[in-house]
Amino acid sequence: MRFKLASSPHQHIRRDTGQVMRLVILAMVPGILMQTWFFGWGTIIQIMLAIITAVVTEAAILEMRKRDFERALKDYSAVLAAILLAVSIPPFAPWWVIVIGTFFGIGIVKQLYGGLGFNVFNPAMAAYVMLLVSFPVQMTQWLPPTSLAQYSHNFMDALYAVFTGFSVEGFSLAQLKTGIDGVTMATGLDTVKTGIAQGLTYSETIEFPIFDSVISGLGVASSWISLGYLLGGLYLLKQKVINWHIPVSMLAGLFICALVMSLVDSDLYPSSLFHLFNGSIIIGAFFIATDPVSGSTTNKGRLIFGAAIGVWVYLIREWGGYPDAVAFAVLIMNMAVPLIDYYTRPRTYGHTSNKRKPIDKAKS
């Protein structure tokens, strides 16, 4: 009997890598549509730039390595990594930001380690962290939701802004960031973190227009975007593309930490609901941490891996220098995957434990 050995990602259901990646991309559509609805056409433009850069970069490197790049491109892994990075950066970030980030993610993080199945870190998250550390100004230029923006913008405005920094009518990114009340807007996590640092309570910070007045603590845009990605994540679970262990444990880890601290001091620490539906925790739990290459491969390991990411997200959000922390938390735990898998690997079928049996003194 012959057995074929292949590198990760491993799937129990008989789907090839291309089919899996296409299903994941399909599951991201609801979240992408919601993100485009609230933040404009810049999201689609960034996705297109990222996909083009990813395909060209991977094809060029594989050609230099004398590999069959046409076959490799059909697995859609580069396209998925590009989309994940594109939806993580501000929609109106300069075009060169997404080009540099995608090149780094595909060329350095993925191909330098040998390509799909050999990369230690999640390419999209490693590229995101590199961009955030290298270009903090461009990576924090988030626009207010269209319903709160002072100046409206269409597809051509987004295209002009990405490539020139100005809209068709000449408004700069700084002007486009201004809300209807004339105040420059920030993300929900930024708003709360800054407000508490300035001496405001959590209840006072969620009174800002960026939060929904009906359900306190939920961002006007982020909650709907999170629900879109949650819908896609549940679809992946139903199709058995991903296992439940990482998403559930990751969300539970963050939820429990937030619940405990909010019970300690609700004026200083935001609620669990706030943490779950603001920021990128939902897309991180279902689409990023579940990467079959850089994540844990055992069920026990997945539970530890996901829960640890959730705890790291909370620690960095509350006491770190960045309002959101999914990318940092994922990369930290990517480094721990070999250790987690080593100590959680199941016993081989038919093998007994290595523990020594007690000596029968009556027979000795």
C-alpha positions, 0 to 999 in steps of 0.5 A: 500500500502506498501513501502520499505525503504532502505539506500543509494545509491538510484537509479532512474533506476531499477538497484541493487547496484552490477549492478551500481558498475560493470558499474562504474568499466567497465567505468574505463577500458579506463583510467586504460588501458591508465595509464598502457600504460604510467606508466607500469604494476605497476598499474595492480599489485596495483589494484590486491593487493587492490582488494584482501585486500578489499575483505578479509577485508570486509569479515572478518569484516562482519563475525565478525559482524554476517552479510551475507558477501557473499551477501555484497561482491556481491555489488562490492562496496569494489572492486570499492573503492579498484580500485579507491585507487589503480589508485590514488597511484604511480604504484611502491609504496611498496606493504604494502602501498596499503594494509594499505590504502585499509584496512583503507578505507574498515575497518575504513572509511566504515565498522566502520560507518555501511557499505555501505550506512552509511559511511560519507566520500568517503573510497578511498579518505579518505584512500588516504589522510591518506597514503599521510600524513603518508607516503609522500615519498612512495606516491610521487614516480611517475615514468616518462612516459615510453616514457621519462624513462631512464630505461624500465621496464616490468611486472616482473620489476614492480612486483619486484619493488612493493615487493622489491623496485628494478627491476629484473636488480637491478635498484632502484626506484630512478633510475627508476624515472630518465628521459632520460635526467638524471633528476628525473621526477615529475608529471606535477602539481609538475613541475609547482608548483615547477618551479613557486616557484623558480621564473620561469614563467608558460610559462617557466615551460611547456617547460620541457619534461614532457609536450606535445610540440604540445599542451602546458600545457598538460602532455605527459601522464596525458592528455591521461589518463584524456581523458580515464577517460572522455570517461568512465565518458561520458559512465556513463552519457549516461547509467544514472548511474550518474547525470551531476550536480556534474561533470559539476559543479565541472569542471566548478568551477575549470575552472572559477577559473583558467580562472580568475586568468590566466587573472590576471597574466598568468605568475604566474597562469596556464591556465584552460586547464592545470588544467583540463587535469593535475592531477586527476580532471577528474576521481575525477569529474566522479568517485569519487565526484559522490559517491551516499553515501557520496555526495549530494542527491538533484540536487541543492545540487549536483551543490553546492557540485560539484562547491565547490569541484572545487573551493577547488581544485584550492585553494589548488593547487595554495596556499596549500602544495599539487600539487593536491587536489581532495581527500582533496576537496572531504573530505571537502565537504563530511562534508558539505553534511548534511548541503547542503542537508538540505537547498536544499531539494525540497518542498514536493509535495502537501505542501505549503510554510510556509510563512505567508499570508498577513492579509486582512485588509478589512476583519479584 
